[in-house]
Amino acid sequence: MTLFSPSLIGGDGWSALGKKITVGFLGLGNMGRPLAENVLKAGFPLIAWNRTPEKGKDLVDQGATWAQSPSEVAEACDVLVSILADAAAVREVLLGDEGVAAAKGNAPVIVEMSTIAPHESVAIAEALQGRGFVMLDAPISGSTKMAADAAVTILVGGDAGALETVRPVLEAMGKAIYHMGENGMGCSMKLVNNVILAAVLAGFAEAFVMGQKAGLAGDRILDVVLHGSAACPLLEFKGKVIAAHDFTPTFRLRMMRKDLTLALNAAGGLNVPMPLTSVLNELHQAGIAQGLGDQDFSSIVRVFEGLAAIP
Ligand SMILES: NC(=O)c1ccc[n+]([C@@H]2O[C@H](COP(=O)([O-])OP(=O)(O)OC[C@H]3O[C@@H](n4cnc5c(N)ncnc54)[C@H](OP(=O)(O)O)[C@@H]3O)[C@@H](O)[C@H]2O)c1
């Protein structure tokens, strides 16, 4: 079993003993793919697996090793990163028959970066702990562009010592790392973050549609919003996407709907009413019903256009 001491790890992927930290990577979707590439670029040997192997071909061309299963990845790495669609996928990949927990003779520190419910994350961390693994929840705040630029924010829940052990790997992916508390707290912070993102973007989309129906040009609305009192970094990025109506997905609308539902479920358990989030959740559900689930979440503007009978 590989046991790490934080003092043995250097920031460039080398330990003080001259051994390179091998990073395992599970999940090469929109977010995982650029993160994995940055880990490789930072000098860490990388062993990767994805359900759809084609998505890993160019990483292998760049020097990554391909594995046939998540357990094979776990057997060969020191730090293991997973970033998958939802809790069902995380359970399957970490705890399933060929999952990480089935690995023999090695127990990497697991950095679980998917956005899933806090209670699910805690349950998975506990199941892994029973099999000799330490898991941190470390969901990400940021876009695919920020992932490509190694500029995401990473929200960590779990053991502080384990965080120090994996910090050099996280630093290869993100520019800000926050330790939020015990297991599950990273996921709780991520839900707070995404409720705010969904609310800001839907607020912009609703007002944008109203302005256009009143006869204002889209680019003029955007110009004023981006330079006036409503300016914010999200609109700098996604407001332009809405004005251009290019909904090539970087964060799918169905993913945002997943996060809103997770937030409502968490709030229910805490006896916290979230009336605005309930409406946002229904609007995103309407978007999925209209076939927008696999488009970017900025396509929420289409829902407002539909309500306003704008073709
Ligand atoms: N995109 C963003 O801007 C963004 C930002 C912050 C956080 N996130 C979060 O990051 C996570 C990944 O998002 P994404 O945008 O990268 O999603 P994505 O492009 O849809 O990728 C999903 C990944 O999960 C894998 N997967 C799904 N179901 C699986 C299963 N049953 N077994 C094994 N693998 C499975 C997919 O494998 P295949 O390739 O085989 O389908 C793929 O690697 C989500 O939790 C999301 O909420 C995304």
The ligand as an SDF file (V2000), in Angstrom:
LIG
                    3D

 48 52  0  0  0  0  0  0  0  0999 V2000
  -18.5400   21.5820  -17.5090 N   0  0  0  0  0  0  0  0  0  0  0  0
  -18.3710   22.4830  -16.5710 C   0  0  0  0  0  0  0  0  0  0  0  0
  -18.2350   23.7010  -16.8600 O   0  0  0  0  0  0  0  0  0  0  0  0
  -18.3290   22.0740  -15.1140 C   0  0  0  0  0  0  0  0  0  0  0  0
  -17.8790   23.0220  -14.1890 C   0  0  0  0  0  0  0  0  0  0  0  0
  -17.7780   22.6580  -12.8490 C   0  0  0  0  0  0  0  0  0  0  0  0
  -18.1570   21.3940  -12.4480 C   0  0  0  0  0  0  0  0  0  0  0  0
  -18.6370   20.4830  -13.3620 N   0  0  0  0  0  0  0  0  0  0  0  0
  -19.0330   19.1430  -12.8670 C   0  0  0  0  0  0  0  0  0  0  0  0
  -18.0250   18.2290  -13.2990 O   0  0  0  0  0  0  0  0  0  0  0  0
  -18.6330   16.9510  -13.5370 C   0  0  0  0  0  0  0  0  0  0  0  0
  -18.3310   16.5440  -14.9850 C   0  0  0  0  0  0  0  0  0  0  0  0
  -18.9070   17.5140  -15.8390 O   0  0  0  0  0  0  0  0  0  0  0  0
  -18.5770   17.5680  -17.4130 P   0  0  0  0  0  0  0  0  0  0  0  0
  -19.0720   18.8810  -17.8830 O   0  0  0  0  0  0  0  0  0  0  0  0
  -17.1790   17.1450  -17.6560 O   0  0  0  0  0  0  0  0  0  0  0  0
  -19.5830   16.4260  -17.9300 O   0  0  0  0  0  0  0  0  0  0  0  0
  -19.5180   15.5540  -19.2640 P   0  0  0  0  0  0  0  0  0  0  0  0
  -18.7690   16.2630  -20.3340 O   0  0  0  0  0  0  0  0  0  0  0  0
  -20.9220   15.1070  -19.5180 O   0  0  0  0  0  0  0  0  0  0  0  0
  -18.6210   14.2900  -18.8040 O   0  0  0  0  0  0  0  0  0  0  0  0
  -19.1310   13.3420  -17.8930 C   0  0  0  0  0  0  0  0  0  0  0  0
  -18.0770   12.2970  -17.5880 C   0  0  0  0  0  0  0  0  0  0  0  0
  -18.6690   11.2860  -16.7410 O   0  0  0  0  0  0  0  0  0  0  0  0
  -18.5150   10.0110  -17.3720 C   0  0  0  0  0  0  0  0  0  0  0  0
  -19.6340    9.1340  -17.0040 N   0  0  0  0  0  0  0  0  0  0  0  0
  -20.9460    9.4450  -16.9910 C   0  0  0  0  0  0  0  0  0  0  0  0
  -21.6780    8.3880  -16.5570 N   0  0  0  0  0  0  0  0  0  0  0  0
  -20.7880    7.3980  -16.3090 C   0  0  0  0  0  0  0  0  0  0  0  0
  -20.9080    6.0710  -15.8270 C   0  0  0  0  0  0  0  0  0  0  0  0
  -22.0980    5.5390  -15.5020 N   0  0  0  0  0  0  0  0  0  0  0  0
  -19.7890    5.3260  -15.6950 N   0  0  0  0  0  0  0  0  0  0  0  0
  -18.5750    5.8460  -16.0000 C   0  0  0  0  0  0  0  0  0  0  0  0
  -18.3850    7.1030  -16.4540 N   0  0  0  0  0  0  0  0  0  0  0  0
  -19.4850    7.8740  -16.5940 C   0  0  0  0  0  0  0  0  0  0  0  0
  -18.4700   10.3210  -18.8540 C   0  0  0  0  0  0  0  0  0  0  0  0
  -17.9410    9.2390  -19.5660 O   0  0  0  0  0  0  0  0  0  0  0  0
  -18.2010    9.1470  -21.1700 P   0  0  0  0  0  0  0  0  0  0  0  0
  -17.1570   10.0150  -21.8000 O   0  0  0  0  0  0  0  0  0  0  0  0
  -18.0280    7.7090  -21.4610 O   0  0  0  0  0  0  0  0  0  0  0  0
  -19.6150    9.6260  -21.4120 O   0  0  0  0  0  0  0  0  0  0  0  0
  -17.5670   11.5520  -18.8360 C   0  0  0  0  0  0  0  0  0  0  0  0
  -16.2220   11.1920  -18.6390 O   0  0  0  0  0  0  0  0  0  0  0  0
  -20.1280   17.0970  -13.2560 C   0  0  0  0  0  0  0  0  0  0  0  0
  -20.4080   16.6310  -11.9560 O   0  0  0  0  0  0  0  0  0  0  0  0
  -20.3500   18.5950  -13.3780 C   0  0  0  0  0  0  0  0  0  0  0  0
  -21.4670   19.0230  -12.6050 O   0  0  0  0  0  0  0  0  0  0  0  0
  -18.7020   20.8020  -14.6930 C   0  0  0  0  0  0  0  0  0  0  0  0
  1  2  1  0
  2  3  2  0
  2  4  1  0
  4  5  1  0
  4 48  2  0
  5  6  2  0
  6  7  1  0
  7  8  2  0
  8  9  1  0
  8 48  1  0
  9 10  1  0
  9 46  1  0
 10 11  1  0
 11 12  1  0
 11 44  1  0
 12 13  1  0
 13 14  1  0
 14 15  2  0
 14 16  1  0
 14 17  1  0
 17 18  1  0
 18 19  2  0
 18 20  1  0
 18 21  1  0
 21 22  1  0
 22 23  1  0
 23 24  1  0
 23 42  1  0
 24 25  1  0
 25 26  1  0
 25 36  1  0
 26 27  1  0
 26 35  1  0
 27 28  2  0
 28 29  1  0
 29 30  1  0
 29 35  2  0
 30 31  1  0
 30 32  2  0
 32 33  1  0
 33 34  2  0
 34 35  1  0
 36 37  1  0
 36 42  1  0
 37 38  1  0
 38 39  2  0
 38 40  1  0
 38 41  1  0
 42 43  1  0
 44 45  1  0
 44 46  1  0
 46 47  1  0
M  CHG  2   8   1  16  -1
M  END
$$$$
